[in-house]
Amino acid sequence: MINLKILSAGAVKRGVARVAAAFEQETGAKVEIEFTPVPEVRRRVAAGETADVVVATPVALDELAAQNKLIADSRGFLGRSRMGVVIHADAPVPSIPDTDAFKKLLLAASHVVRNEASSGIYSEKLLARLGLTDALGANLVIVKTGSAIMQYVADHPAQAVGLAQISELMVMMDKGCKVKLAAPLPDEIQNMTSYDAAAMTGAPAAAVALAKRLSSAEAKKIFVETGIS
């Protein structure tokens, strides 16, 4: 039996897991998947860790390609994830039609939560650009992962607000976490994060096939269903 490992960004978890499961059934290969934030993917691979397939942002894969750590013709585009405003499942849904409404919501929140991953880096820059970093002060909470954002909001129902990838929110809702999507970020401040997949140098032919399957037309239909378009 062929054993393959995928090291993947967490935002595409639902789609990657479904495509990998189908690949296992069709080929008989065993696919292990580890999900972690993109900065951690970059750090671990830079430190010498290997996997058969890596799923991360184009910038991260560009870095690996420059280090000759990827099989170039295995690389493909999976899709893009949008960001949204996360609230407790029992909270009333606010209207967030524009940036001004977004700012008012965050200033009225008991806590505003972001993570340290790619989407969290964008959130950090967005809050600074909107002049909210100092205004939020101690109400700004920084956690490690997207799932931790959802868990924090679930544990703090009194007006806590999270800024997270919508696809990651859907994963946590599937798990029963008491959160929901208030709305995507308004168009003028929306952030689209792209994800690519590629087999690592030295990986077997099955890994190349798996990487190509993740970026196939068939897989794209699955990713759309999981919030990645």
DRENDO-1510 file (C-alpha; in Angstrom, 1 decimal, always signed):
<recs>
REC; n; res; u; v; w
REC; 1; MET; +0.0; +0.0; +0.0 .
REC; 2; ILE; +1.2; +3.5; -0.9 .
REC; 3; ASN; +1.2; +5.9; +2.1 .
REC; 4; LEU; +1.0; +9.6; +1.3 .
REC; 5; LYS; +1.0; +12.7; +3.5 .
REC; 6; ILE; -0.6; +16.1; +2.8 .
REC; 7; LEU; +0.5; +19.1; +4.8 .
REC; 8; SER; -2.3; +21.6; +4.2 .
REC; 9; ALA; -3.6; +25.0; +5.2 .
REC; 10; GLY; -6.7; +24.7; +7.4 .
REC; 11; ALA; -9.0; +26.9; +5.4 .
REC; 12; VAL; -9.4; +24.3; +2.8 .
REC; 13; LYS; -9.9; +21.4; +5.2 .
REC; 14; ARG; -13.3; +20.2; +4.2 .
REC; 15; GLY; -12.5; +20.1; +0.5 .
REC; 16; VAL; -9.1; +18.5; +0.8 .
REC; 17; ALA; -10.4; +15.8; +3.1 .
REC; 18; ARG; -13.2; +14.9; +0.7 .
REC; 19; VAL; -10.9; +14.8; -2.3 .
REC; 20; ALA; -8.3; +12.8; -0.5 .
REC; 21; ALA; -11.0; +10.3; +0.7 .
REC; 22; ALA; -12.2; +9.8; -2.9 .
REC; 23; PHE; -8.6; +9.4; -4.0 .
REC; 24; GLU; -8.0; +6.7; -1.4 .
REC; 25; GLN; -11.1; +4.7; -2.5 .
REC; 26; GLU; -10.1; +4.9; -6.2 .
REC; 27; THR; -6.4; +4.1; -5.8 .
REC; 28; GLY; -6.1; +2.1; -2.6 .
REC; 29; ALA; -3.5; +4.6; -1.3 .
REC; 30; LYS; -3.5; +5.7; +2.3 .
REC; 31; VAL; -3.6; +9.5; +2.7 .
REC; 32; GLU; -2.7; +11.1; +6.0 .
REC; 33; ILE; -3.5; +14.8; +6.2 .
REC; 34; GLU; -2.2; +17.4; +8.7 .
REC; 35; PHE; -3.9; +20.8; +8.8 .
REC; 36; THR; -2.0; +23.8; +10.1 .
REC; 37; PRO; -1.9; +27.6; +9.4 .
REC; 38; VAL; +0.1; +28.6; +6.3 .
REC; 39; PRO; +2.9; +30.4; +8.3 .
REC; 40; GLU; +3.4; +27.1; +10.1 .
REC; 41; VAL; +3.5; +25.2; +6.8 .
REC; 42; ARG; +6.2; +27.5; +5.6 .
REC; 43; ARG; +8.2; +27.3; +8.8 .
REC; 44; ARG; +8.1; +23.5; +9.0 .
REC; 45; VAL; +9.1; +22.9; +5.4 .
REC; 46; ALA; +11.8; +25.6; +5.6 .
REC; 47; ALA; +13.1; +23.7; +8.6 .
REC; 48; GLY; +13.5; +20.5; +6.5 .
REC; 49; GLU; +10.2; +18.7; +7.1 .
REC; 50; THR; +8.8; +16.8; +4.1 .
REC; 51; ALA; +5.4; +15.8; +2.9 .
REC; 52; ASP; +4.2; +14.3; -0.3 .
REC; 53; VAL; +1.8; +17.1; -1.1 .
REC; 54; VAL; +1.7; +20.7; +0.2 .
REC; 55; VAL; -1.4; +22.9; +0.1 .
REC; 56; ALA; -0.9; +26.6; +0.8 .
REC; 57; THR; -1.0; +30.1; -0.6 .
REC; 58; PRO; +0.6; +30.8; -3.9 .
REC; 59; VAL; +3.3; +33.0; -2.2 .
REC; 60; ALA; +4.2; +30.1; +0.1 .
REC; 61; LEU; +4.5; +27.7; -2.8 .
REC; 62; ASP; +6.5; +30.2; -4.8 .
REC; 63; GLU; +9.0; +30.2; -2.0 .
REC; 64; LEU; +9.2; +26.4; -2.0 .
REC; 65; ALA; +9.5; +26.3; -5.8 .
REC; 66; ALA; +12.4; +28.8; -5.6 .
REC; 67; GLN; +14.1; +26.3; -3.2 .
REC; 68; ASN; +13.5; +23.4; -5.7 .
REC; 69; LYS; +11.2; +21.7; -3.2 .
REC; 70; LEU; +8.3; +21.3; -5.6 .
REC; 71; ILE; +7.5; +19.2; -8.7 .
REC; 72; ALA; +6.6; +22.1; -11.0 .
REC; 73; ASP; +4.1; +20.3; -13.3 .
REC; 74; SER; +2.2; +19.0; -10.3 .
REC; 75; ARG; +1.1; +22.4; -9.1 .
REC; 76; GLY; -2.5; +23.6; -9.5 .
REC; 77; PHE; -5.0; +26.1; -8.2 .
REC; 78; LEU; -7.7; +24.9; -5.8 .
REC; 79; GLY; -9.7; +28.0; -5.2 .
REC; 80; ARG; -10.2; +31.2; -3.1 .
REC; 81; SER; -11.6; +31.7; +0.4 .
REC; 82; ARG; -13.4; +34.9; +1.5 .
REC; 83; MET; -13.4; +36.3; +5.0 .
REC; 84; GLY; -16.4; +36.9; +7.1 .
REC; 85; VAL; -17.6; +38.2; +10.5 .
REC; 86; VAL; -18.2; +35.4; +13.0 .
REC; 87; ILE; -20.7; +35.8; +15.9 .
REC; 88; HIS; -22.2; +33.5; +18.5 .
REC; 89; ALA; -25.0; +31.1; +17.2 .
REC; 90; ASP; -27.5; +32.8; +19.5 .
REC; 91; ALA; -26.6; +36.4; +18.8 .
REC; 92; PRO; -28.8; +38.6; +16.6 .
REC; 93; VAL; -27.5; +39.0; +13.1 .
REC; 94; PRO; -26.2; +42.6; +12.5 .
REC; 95; SER; -26.4; +44.5; +9.2 .
REC; 96; ILE; -22.9; +45.0; +7.8 .
REC; 97; PRO; -23.5; +46.6; +4.3 .
REC; 98; ASP; -20.4; +48.7; +4.3 .
REC; 99; THR; -17.1; +49.6; +6.0 .
REC; 100; ASP; -18.7; +52.1; +8.4 .
REC; 101; ALA; -21.1; +49.5; +9.7 .
REC; 102; PHE; -18.2; +47.1; +10.1 .
REC; 103; LYS; -16.3; +49.6; +12.1 .
REC; 104; LYS; -19.3; +50.3; +14.4 .
REC; 105; LEU; -19.8; +46.6; +15.0 .
REC; 106; LEU; -16.2; +46.0; +16.0 .
REC; 107; LEU; -16.1; +49.1; +18.3 .
REC; 108; ALA; -19.3; +47.9; +20.1 .
REC; 109; ALA; -18.0; +44.3; +20.5 .
REC; 110; SER; -16.8; +43.0; +23.8 .
REC; 111; HIS; -13.9; +41.2; +22.0 .
REC; 112; VAL; -12.6; +41.2; +18.5 .
REC; 113; VAL; -10.7; +38.0; +17.6 .
REC; 114; ARG; -8.2; +37.3; +14.8 .
REC; 115; ASN; -5.6; +34.6; +14.3 .
REC; 116; GLU; -1.9; +34.5; +13.4 .
REC; 117; ALA; -2.5; +32.8; +10.1 .
REC; 118; SER; -2.7; +34.4; +6.6 .
REC; 119; SER; -6.2; +35.7; +7.2 .
REC; 120; GLY; -5.1; +37.1; +10.6 .
REC; 121; ILE; -2.3; +39.0; +9.0 .
REC; 122; TYR; -4.8; +40.6; +6.7 .
REC; 123; SER; -7.0; +41.4; +9.6 .
REC; 124; GLU; -4.2; +43.0; +11.5 .
REC; 125; LYS; -3.4; +45.3; +8.5 .
REC; 126; LEU; -7.1; +46.0; +8.0 .
REC; 127; LEU; -7.7; +47.1; +11.6 .
REC; 128; ALA; -4.6; +49.3; +11.4 .
REC; 129; ARG; -5.8; +50.9; +8.1 .
REC; 130; LEU; -9.2; +51.6; +9.5 .
REC; 131; GLY; -7.7; +53.2; +12.7 .
REC; 132; LEU; -9.2; +50.5; +14.9 .
REC; 133; THR; -6.1; +48.9; +16.5 .
REC; 134; ASP; -5.6; +51.5; +19.2 .
REC; 135; ALA; -9.4; +52.0; +19.6 .
REC; 136; LEU; -10.0; +48.3; +20.3 .
REC; 137; GLY; -7.0; +48.1; +22.7 .
REC; 138; ALA; -7.4; +45.2; +25.2 .
REC; 139; ASN; -10.6; +44.1; +23.4 .
REC; 140; LEU; -8.5; +42.8; +20.5 .
REC; 141; VAL; -7.7; +39.1; +21.1 .
REC; 142; ILE; -5.1; +37.2; +19.0 .
REC; 143; VAL; -5.3; +33.4; +18.8 .
REC; 144; LYS; -3.2; +30.9; +16.8 .
REC; 145; THR; -5.7; +29.3; +14.4 .
REC; 146; GLY; -9.0; +29.8; +12.6 .
REC; 147; SER; -10.7; +27.2; +14.7 .
REC; 148; ALA; -9.5; +29.0; +17.8 .
REC; 149; ILE; -11.3; +32.1; +16.7 .
REC; 150; MET; -14.6; +30.2; +16.4 .
REC; 151; GLN; -14.1; +28.5; +19.8 .
REC; 152; TYR; -13.3; +31.9; +21.5 .
REC; 153; VAL; -16.5; +33.4; +20.1 .
REC; 154; ALA; -18.5; +30.4; +21.1 .
REC; 155; ASP; -17.1; +30.7; +24.7 .
REC; 156; HIS; -17.8; +34.5; +24.8 .
REC; 157; PRO; -21.4; +34.9; +23.6 .
REC; 158; ALA; -21.8; +38.5; +24.9 .
REC; 159; GLN; -21.0; +40.5; +21.7 .
REC; 160; ALA; -17.7; +38.8; +20.8 .
REC; 161; VAL; -16.9; +39.1; +17.1 .
REC; 162; GLY; -14.4; +37.0; +15.1 .
REC; 163; LEU; -12.7; +37.8; +11.7 .
REC; 164; ALA; -12.1; +34.5; +9.9 .
REC; 165; GLN; -12.1; +32.5; +6.7 .
REC; 166; ILE; -15.7; +31.5; +5.9 .
REC; 167; SER; -14.5; +28.1; +4.9 .
REC; 168; GLU; -13.0; +27.6; +8.4 .
REC; 169; LEU; -16.2; +28.8; +10.0 .
REC; 170; MET; -18.2; +26.1; +8.0 .
REC; 171; VAL; -15.8; +23.4; +9.3 .
REC; 172; MET; -16.4; +24.5; +12.9 .
REC; 173; MET; -20.2; +24.8; +12.4 .
REC; 174; ASP; -20.2; +21.2; +11.1 .
REC; 175; LYS; -18.5; +20.2; +14.4 .
REC; 176; GLY; -21.3; +21.8; +16.4 .
REC; 177; CYS; -19.4; +24.9; +17.5 .
REC; 178; LYS; -22.0; +27.5; +18.5 .
REC; 179; VAL; -21.1; +30.2; +16.0 .
REC; 180; LYS; -22.5; +31.5; +12.7 .
REC; 181; LEU; -21.7; +33.8; +9.9 .
REC; 182; ALA; -23.0; +37.4; +10.4 .
REC; 183; ALA; -21.9; +38.4; +6.9 .
REC; 184; PRO; -18.9; +38.3; +4.6 .
REC; 185; LEU; -16.6; +41.3; +4.9 .
REC; 186; PRO; -18.0; +44.2; +2.9 .
REC; 187; ASP; -16.8; +44.1; -0.7 .
REC; 188; GLU; -14.5; +47.2; -0.4 .
REC; 189; ILE; -12.5; +45.5; +2.4 .
REC; 190; GLN; -12.9; +41.9; +1.4 .
REC; 191; ASN; -9.8; +39.7; +1.2 .
REC; 192; MET; -9.6; +36.7; -1.1 .
REC; 193; THR; -7.0; +34.1; -0.2 .
REC; 194; SER; -6.0; +31.7; -2.9 .
REC; 195; TYR; -4.7; +28.2; -2.4 .
REC; 196; ASP; -2.5; +25.9; -4.6 .
REC; 197; ALA; -1.5; +22.3; -4.2 .
REC; 198; ALA; +1.8; +20.7; -5.4 .
REC; 199; ALA; +3.8; +17.5; -4.8 .
REC; 200; MET; +7.1; +17.9; -3.1 .
REC; 201; THR; +10.4; +17.0; -4.8 .
REC; 202; GLY; +11.2; +13.3; -4.4 .
REC; 203; ALA; +7.5; +12.4; -3.8 .
REC; 204; PRO; +6.2; +9.3; -5.6 .
REC; 205; ALA; +4.1; +9.4; -8.8 .
REC; 206; ALA; +1.0; +8.8; -6.7 .
REC; 207; ALA; +1.6; +12.1; -4.9 .
REC; 208; VAL; +1.7; +13.9; -8.3 .
REC; 209; ALA; -1.6; +12.3; -9.2 .
REC; 210; LEU; -3.0; +13.4; -5.8 .
REC; 211; ALA; -1.9; +17.0; -6.2 .
REC; 212; LYS; -3.4; +17.1; -9.7 .
REC; 213; ARG; -6.6; +15.6; -8.4 .
REC; 214; LEU; -6.9; +18.4; -5.8 .
REC; 215; SER; -6.8; +21.0; -8.6 .
REC; 216; SER; -9.0; +19.1; -11.0 .
REC; 217; ALA; -12.4; +20.3; -12.4 .
REC; 218; GLU; -14.0; +17.5; -10.3 .
REC; 219; ALA; -12.4; +18.8; -7.2 .
REC; 220; LYS; -13.3; +22.4; -7.8 .
REC; 221; LYS; -17.0; +21.4; -7.6 .
REC; 222; ILE; -16.3; +19.9; -4.1 .
REC; 223; PHE; -14.4; +23.0; -3.0 .
REC; 224; VAL; -17.2; +25.3; -4.1 .
REC; 225; GLU; -19.6; +23.3; -1.8 .
REC; 226; THR; -17.2; +23.8; +1.1 .
REC; 227; GLY; -16.9; +27.6; +0.7 .
REC; 228; ILE; -13.9; +27.7; -1.6 .
REC; 229; SER; -14.6; +29.2; -5.0 .
</recs>
